[in-house]
């Protein structure tokens, strides 16, 4: 049984790649399971994996490194429940120092049938290009420190969303990576293309990556400061909309939230919405950089008068302000569409200081 650890910054496309990889493996007659990970408890990505009929368990309330025993238990749970051929463990997007705190403990302490096979790190090609060209990223320098350290420790760097680069930029970025990290293995990828995801899988199996890397030299004070600048918000809602106008309400609501965040202004790690109504289920994701034509996805809910909505926000701002901002947008949408909004669950906070269970 192979275990692939997948890291990378918020919004880098890890979940999309794993969904694609599971489809490839299913086509090969293999069973794959997923372990999701987050500081919060109510996860859009877990709902999305389960929507896709992927056996999924969670490590919540902190990163893998600070919840190593829970990770170990969830591996046992998956092994016992579905006996997968492959497990993907997707680390929370604000986590770094994975080699010392997860890879090496798994290799040293876990004596089960799961074989830790690889560690790869995803990065948005556009953000990486900006960083390597010494252009400012939209985040505070302590948040950028986490971004840098994730790239530094990558066994295999997956330069994702390569399709969004302009002509000539991929070749330019490849030269920048080789210049800055001469020994770094990397591949360009569009994770919406299954043939490219299959190439990633073949790379992981044929040339295991990242398991023998030296632990990072990392300043935990800066690492903790970077995480603490990010607000986490997870909210579950039930919304009743008269006259079947759910699609229009969602366009209004999501647009209002995005506009308010941009005006604040607050750098966006990611903002995700998972919408359910009967058999209709849609995930809409907004990473750091602009997403086009998202409205078409939510307009599928036109004609629906009741929806369940899960919101995950990872944004560089005060958590209580983020909560108030989203509540204000919900109130405006409710008034504009004469809708009834019921809050099922809400949690908002800043991550605590990272304290790994093990560091080897």
BARO-584693 format. One line per field, with one value per residue (C-alpha): x, y, z; residue in one letter; residue number from 1. Coordinates in steps of 0.05 Angstrom, whole numbers, plus 5000, padded with zeros to 4 digits. Layout:
REM residues N
x = c(X;...)
y = c(Y;...)
z = c(Z;...)
aa = c(A;...)
i = c(NUM;...)
//
This chain:
REM residues 360
x = c(5000;5030;5024;5034;5042;5018;5035;5032;5005;4931;4897;4953;4906;4924;4852;4838;4902;4884;4814;4845;4895;4839;4802;4866;4875;4802;4812;4870;4825;4857;4825;4848;4833;4846;4864;4846;4877;4859;4862;4786;4731;4680;4717;4694;4748;4725;4654;4680;4720;4659;4616;4664;4655;4727;4738;4759;4778;4800;4855;4826;4842;4914;4965;4992;5056;5020;4970;5016;4981;4914;4946;4971;4902;4868;4916;4895;4822;4827;4867;4816;4755;4771;4840;4863;4921;4940;4928;4938;4949;4937;4968;4936;4961;4995;5039;5115;5171;5137;5200;5223;5155;5115;5160;5215;5167;5126;5189;5216;5154;5101;5107;5044;5034;5030;5093;5109;5125;5132;5126;5109;5092;5044;5052;5011;5056;5037;5054;5119;5138;5123;5165;5225;5223;5226;5157;5115;5065;5000;5016;5054;5128;5116;5063;5110;5162;5117;5108;5183;5197;5146;5181;5250;5233;5194;5219;5181;5156;5091;5085;5010;4960;5013;4957;4946;5015;5022;5061;5135;5126;5132;5201;5221;5197;5233;5298;5285;5272;5336;5376;5348;5343;5394;5379;5303;5261;5199;5144;5094;5022;4950;4912;4848;4883;4882;4941;4984;4959;4977;5047;5052;5030;5080;5135;5117;5119;5180;5223;5202;5214;5229;5238;5313;5313;5348;5301;5290;5326;5264;5250;5189;5176;5168;5130;5081;5074;5056;5002;4975;4963;4914;4841;4804;4728;4684;4609;4550;4484;4414;4382;4310;4296;4226;4210;4269;4320;4378;4425;4415;4423;4489;4517;4498;4524;4591;4602;4587;4637;4691;4681;4683;4748;4780;4759;4782;4835;4854;4900;4863;4893;4831;4756;4714;4639;4605;4532;4481;4408;4379;4424;4458;4526;4577;4644;4668;4739;4775;4850;4896;4891;4829;4779;4737;4667;4650;4579;4559;4572;4524;4470;4458;4417;4366;4297;4319;4288;4330;4405;4457;4520;4589;4639;4714;4755;4831;4846;4899;4857;4827;4782;4726;4726;4722;4663;4627;4641;4610;4551;4538;4539;4490;4444;4444;4430;4373;4340;4350;4321;4272;4309;4312;4384;4396;4466;4480;4553;4606;4679;4729;4799;4873;4917;4956;5031;5057;5082;5100;5089;5157;5214;5270)
y = c(5000;5066;5131;5197;5260;5322;5392;5462;5531;5550;5549;5512;5459;5399;5374;5378;5338;5284;5277;5267;5217;5177;5175;5150;5095;5074;5065;5018;4977;5004;5031;5099;5134;5205;5237;5311;5359;5428;5474;5476;5423;5434;5423;5436;5390;5331;5342;5346;5281;5245;5274;5240;5173;5175;5141;5200;5212;5276;5302;5368;5419;5427;5405;5334;5353;5375;5318;5261;5209;5226;5219;5150;5130;5155;5113;5052;5071;5075;5011;4974;5003;4999;4967;5018;5006;5079;5134;5208;5250;5324;5372;5438;5495;5533;5476;5471;5429;5365;5325;5330;5326;5277;5242;5219;5199;5158;5123;5111;5098;5068;4993;4976;4956;5028;5046;5120;5129;5203;5275;5327;5401;5439;5512;5559;5572;5646;5659;5621;5662;5726;5704;5681;5747;5784;5813;5824;5772;5798;5769;5793;5773;5722;5687;5689;5656;5595;5596;5598;5542;5496;5503;5494;5427;5398;5330;5339;5409;5406;5473;5472;5512;5516;5527;5596;5620;5664;5639;5635;5642;5567;5564;5627;5598;5533;5571;5610;5546;5513;5576;5584;5510;5473;5404;5411;5361;5394;5383;5431;5408;5426;5383;5386;5343;5270;5252;5303;5277;5207;5231;5258;5191;5154;5201;5188;5113;5107;5157;5166;5238;5276;5218;5227;5303;5338;5372;5446;5499;5537;5594;5571;5641;5667;5604;5613;5687;5673;5623;5671;5725;5680;5679;5613;5614;5553;5561;5516;5547;5528;5579;5581;5624;5638;5629;5583;5639;5602;5611;5686;5692;5653;5698;5759;5730;5705;5768;5811;5771;5776;5850;5865;5825;5861;5929;5914;5896;5827;5777;5714;5646;5612;5619;5557;5545;5477;5480;5424;5419;5350;5313;5378;5390;5441;5465;5536;5556;5622;5619;5680;5700;5715;5661;5675;5651;5622;5648;5593;5540;5569;5587;5512;5523;5567;5537;5512;5542;5510;5500;5478;5520;5507;5564;5557;5622;5626;5700;5747;5790;5790;5730;5768;5819;5763;5734;5801;5813;5747;5756;5825;5796;5741;5793;5835;5773;5752;5821;5827;5758;5753;5691;5656;5642;5592;5585;5512;5518;5571;5571;5628;5634;5643;5580;5567;5564;5501;5450;5385;5318;5295;5329;5285)
z = c(5000;4977;5017;4981;5023;4986;5011;4984;4997;5002;4934;4898;4870;4913;4919;4844;4830;4881;4853;4784;4811;4844;4777;4742;4795;4791;4716;4733;4780;4843;4906;4933;4998;5022;5088;5090;5139;5166;5225;5223;5228;5174;5108;5038;5010;5053;5027;4956;4962;4991;4935;4887;4925;4950;5018;5061;5133;5167;5213;5238;5291;5268;5217;5209;5245;5308;5304;5285;5329;5297;5228;5248;5273;5210;5167;5207;5199;5123;5119;5160;5126;5052;5045;4993;4946;4951;5003;4991;5054;5037;5086;5106;5062;5118;5139;5129;5159;5137;5125;5198;5231;5186;5135;5182;5239;5189;5165;5235;5278;5235;5227;5188;5116;5091;5053;5052;4979;4963;4986;4934;4941;4896;4879;4835;4775;4773;4846;4839;4778;4816;4874;4833;4794;4861;4852;4915;4934;4965;5033;5094;5095;5150;5108;5048;5093;5097;5021;5012;5061;5029;4962;4993;5024;4966;4943;4879;4862;4822;4786;4779;4738;4684;4633;4663;4645;4584;4523;4538;4613;4628;4595;4632;4698;4687;4678;4742;4781;4756;4772;4843;4860;4817;4848;4852;4814;4785;4735;4703;4709;4693;4744;4703;4650;4671;4626;4663;4731;4708;4692;4764;4792;4749;4773;4846;4837;4792;4828;4901;4922;4986;5034;5044;5044;5101;5150;5139;5176;5197;5245;5284;5310;5238;5218;5276;5262;5190;5209;5262;5210;5173;5193;5189;5180;5171;5168;5152;5131;5110;5063;5040;4979;4952;4879;4865;4860;4893;4834;4832;4908;4905;4850;4892;4958;4932;4892;4954;4996;4943;4933;5007;5016;4958;4985;5056;5027;5052;5017;5000;5014;4991;4996;4981;4977;4975;4955;4961;4940;4932;4883;4859;4891;4869;4896;4878;4897;4896;4906;4914;4841;4801;4779;4717;4699;4767;4762;4713;4766;4817;4767;4762;4825;4790;4804;4873;4935;4990;4993;5043;5041;5070;5070;5083;5085;5095;5091;5119;5165;5235;5244;5278;5222;5171;5208;5211;5137;5116;5163;5133;5063;5084;5115;5051;5009;5055;5049;4974;4960;5019;5040;5108;5130;5187;5215;5230;5253;5253;5275;5265;5294;5281;5283;5346;5350;5314;5364;5328;5361;5335;5300;5274)
aa = c(X;X;X;X;X;X;X;X;X;X;X;X;X;X;X;X;X;X;X;X;X;X;X;X;X;X;X;X;X;X;X;X;X;X;X;X;X;X;X;X;X;X;X;X;X;X;X;X;X;X;X;X;X;X;X;X;X;X;X;X;X;X;X;X;X;X;X;X;X;X;X;X;X;X;X;X;X;X;X;X;X;X;X;X;X;X;X;X;X;X;X;X;X;X;X;X;X;X;X;X;X;X;X;X;X;X;X;X;X;X;X;X;X;X;X;X;X;X;X;X;X;X;X;X;X;X;X;X;X;X;X;X;X;X;X;X;X;X;X;X;X;X;X;X;X;X;X;X;X;X;X;X;X;X;X;X;X;X;X;X;X;X;X;X;X;X;X;X;X;X;X;X;X;X;X;X;X;X;X;X;X;X;X;X;X;X;X;X;X;X;X;X;X;X;X;X;X;X;X;X;X;X;X;X;X;X;X;X;X;X;X;X;X;X;X;X;X;X;X;X;X;X;X;X;X;X;X;X;X;X;X;X;X;X;X;X;X;X;X;X;X;X;X;X;X;X;X;X;X;X;X;X;X;X;X;X;X;X;X;X;X;X;X;X;X;X;X;X;X;X;X;X;X;X;X;X;X;X;X;X;X;X;X;X;X;X;X;X;X;X;X;X;X;X;X;X;X;X;X;X;X;X;X;X;X;X;X;X;X;X;X;X;X;X;X;X;X;X;X;X;X;X;X;X;X;X;X;X;X;X;X;X;X;X;X;X;X;X;X;X;X;X;X;X;X;X;X;X;X;X;X;X;X;X;X;X;X;X;X;X)
i = c(1;2;3;4;5;6;7;8;9;10;11;12;13;14;15;16;17;18;19;20;21;22;23;24;25;26;27;28;29;30;31;32;33;34;35;36;37;38;39;40;41;42;43;44;45;46;47;48;49;50;51;52;53;54;55;56;57;58;59;60;61;62;63;64;65;66;67;68;69;70;71;72;73;74;75;76;77;78;79;80;81;82;83;84;85;86;87;88;89;90;91;92;93;94;95;96;97;98;99;100;101;102;103;104;105;106;107;108;109;110;111;112;113;114;115;116;117;118;119;120;121;122;123;124;125;126;127;128;129;130;131;132;133;134;135;136;137;138;139;140;141;142;143;144;145;146;147;148;149;150;151;152;153;154;155;156;157;158;159;160;161;162;163;164;165;166;167;168;169;170;171;172;173;174;175;176;177;178;179;180;181;182;183;184;185;186;187;188;189;190;191;192;193;194;195;196;197;198;199;200;201;202;203;204;205;206;207;208;209;210;211;212;213;214;215;216;217;218;219;220;221;222;223;224;225;226;227;228;229;230;231;232;233;234;235;236;237;238;239;240;241;242;243;244;245;246;247;248;249;250;251;252;253;254;255;256;257;258;259;260;261;262;263;264;265;266;267;268;269;270;271;272;273;274;275;276;277;278;279;280;281;282;283;284;285;286;287;288;289;290;291;292;293;294;295;296;297;298;299;300;301;302;303;304;305;306;307;308;309;310;311;312;313;314;315;316;317;318;319;320;321;322;323;324;325;326;327;328;329;330;331;332;333;334;335;336;337;338;339;340;341;342;343;344;345;346;347;348;349;350;351;352;353;354;355;356;357;358;359;360)
//
